[in-house]
Amino acid sequence: SKYASLLQQLRKLELQIRQDVETALLNLAYAKRRAEATRKAIEQSKESVRIEIQKFDLGKGSITDVLDAQSAMLEAETTHYRALSDYNIATAQLDMATGQKR
């Protein structure tokens, strides 16, 4: 019957929405963990730069070591900003899946 067909479509839609929300929640949790981890990587890389500059100033390190540390810091920052972007995308996906506006 038409009612049974509509009921089946509704159930499929409910399952799809539930799956979309669960996927969005998982993506959001992963993106949050990644953003936190990459933020810590930036802190560590800044400390490495500080140490390499200090060693260089004392004549115990090379400019290459300083430049390598700075390069690693820039890479850590780039990775962090990508993670933040992924977090914002995951937030938007969750909002879309739940029909919310922030």
Secondary structure by P-SEA (a helix, b strand, c coil): caaaaaaaaaaaaaaaaaaaaaaaaaaaaaaaaaaaaaaaaaaaaaaaaaaaaaaaaaccccaaaaaaaaaaaaaaaaaaaaaaaaaaaaaaaaaaaacccc
